[in-house]
Amino acid sequence: MEPSTTTHEKERKVRLFEERVFAQLEIKHSQFSFCVKTYRGYALLLRKWIKEFYKKGKNSCEVADLIRKSPLDINHIRQNKPLSIKEVILKNSRVRVS
């Protein structure tokens, strides 16, 4: 049994939304898709997160801004590397390293 046209239409709209988000981030959508397909992990979670924001009615600019402010190192997508969390450098930490 083939999925209904409405299912295909919804998937297409989500994909277009995702493409607009990555255009805002100045990342080729094909690079993100490669990252999801090859590495999964955080990239797959990001894809699901973007889909949820689409369902909640957020616009692509809002989602792109949230991604920029997130701890995700989106530059790794441009480099065809696995998406990861940015390295955190603690300032004024009371932890002593010997």
C-alpha positions as CSV (number, residue, x, y, z in Angstrom):
1,M,0.0,0.0,0.0
2,E,1.4,3.4,-1.0
3,P,1.4,6.3,1.5
4,S,-1.2,8.9,0.8
5,T,-0.5,12.0,-1.2
6,T,-1.1,14.1,1.9
7,T,1.7,12.2,3.7
8,H,4.0,13.0,0.7
9,E,2.9,16.6,0.7
10,K,3.7,17.0,4.5
11,E,7.1,15.4,4.1
12,R,7.8,17.7,1.1
13,K,6.8,20.8,3.2
14,V,9.0,19.7,6.1
15,R,12.0,19.2,3.7
16,L,11.5,22.6,2.2
17,F,11.3,24.1,5.6
18,E,14.6,22.3,6.6
19,E,16.2,23.6,3.4
20,R,15.2,27.2,4.3
21,V,16.7,26.8,7.8
22,F,20.0,25.6,6.3
23,A,20.0,28.4,3.7
24,Q,19.7,30.8,6.7
25,L,22.7,29.1,8.2
26,E,24.6,29.3,4.9
27,I,25.0,25.5,4.8
28,K,24.1,23.4,1.8
29,H,21.2,21.1,2.6
30,S,23.0,18.3,0.8
31,Q,25.8,18.6,3.3
32,F,23.4,18.2,6.2
33,S,21.7,15.3,4.5
34,F,25.1,13.6,4.0
35,C,25.8,14.2,7.7
36,V,22.5,12.6,8.8
37,K,22.9,9.7,6.4
38,T,26.6,9.0,7.3
39,Y,26.9,9.9,10.9
40,R,23.3,10.0,12.3
41,G,23.8,11.1,16.0
42,Y,23.3,14.8,16.7
43,A,22.5,15.4,13.0
44,L,19.5,13.1,13.1
45,L,18.3,14.7,16.4
46,L,18.7,18.1,14.8
47,R,16.5,16.9,11.8
48,K,13.8,15.8,14.2
49,W,14.1,19.0,16.2
50,I,13.7,21.1,13.1
51,K,10.6,19.0,12.1
52,E,9.1,19.6,15.6
53,F,9.6,23.4,15.3
54,Y,7.9,23.3,11.9
55,K,4.9,21.5,13.4
56,K,4.8,24.2,16.1
57,G,4.6,26.9,13.5
58,K,8.1,28.5,14.0
59,N,9.6,30.2,11.0
60,S,12.9,29.2,9.4
61,C,14.7,32.4,10.7
62,E,13.7,31.6,14.3
63,V,14.9,28.0,14.0
64,A,18.2,29.1,12.4
65,D,18.8,31.6,15.2
66,L,18.1,28.9,17.8
67,I,20.6,26.6,16.1
68,R,23.2,29.3,16.0
69,K,22.8,29.9,19.7
70,S,22.8,26.2,20.5
71,P,25.9,24.3,21.7
72,L,26.0,22.4,18.4
73,D,29.1,23.0,16.2
74,I,27.4,23.5,12.9
75,N,30.6,24.2,11.1
76,H,31.3,20.5,11.2
77,I,28.5,20.0,8.7
78,R,30.3,22.3,6.3
79,Q,33.4,20.2,6.7
80,N,31.5,16.9,6.2
81,K,32.3,15.9,9.8
82,P,29.9,14.5,12.4
83,L,27.8,17.1,14.1
84,S,29.1,17.6,17.6
85,I,28.8,19.9,20.7
86,K,31.1,22.9,20.7
87,E,34.1,22.8,22.9
88,V,33.3,24.6,26.1
89,I,36.0,26.7,27.7
90,L,35.1,27.6,31.3
91,K,35.9,31.1,32.4
92,N,36.9,31.9,36.0
93,S,36.5,28.3,37.0
94,R,37.4,27.4,40.5
95,V,38.6,24.0,39.4
96,R,42.3,23.6,39.7
97,V,44.2,21.6,37.2
98,S,47.6,20.2,38.4
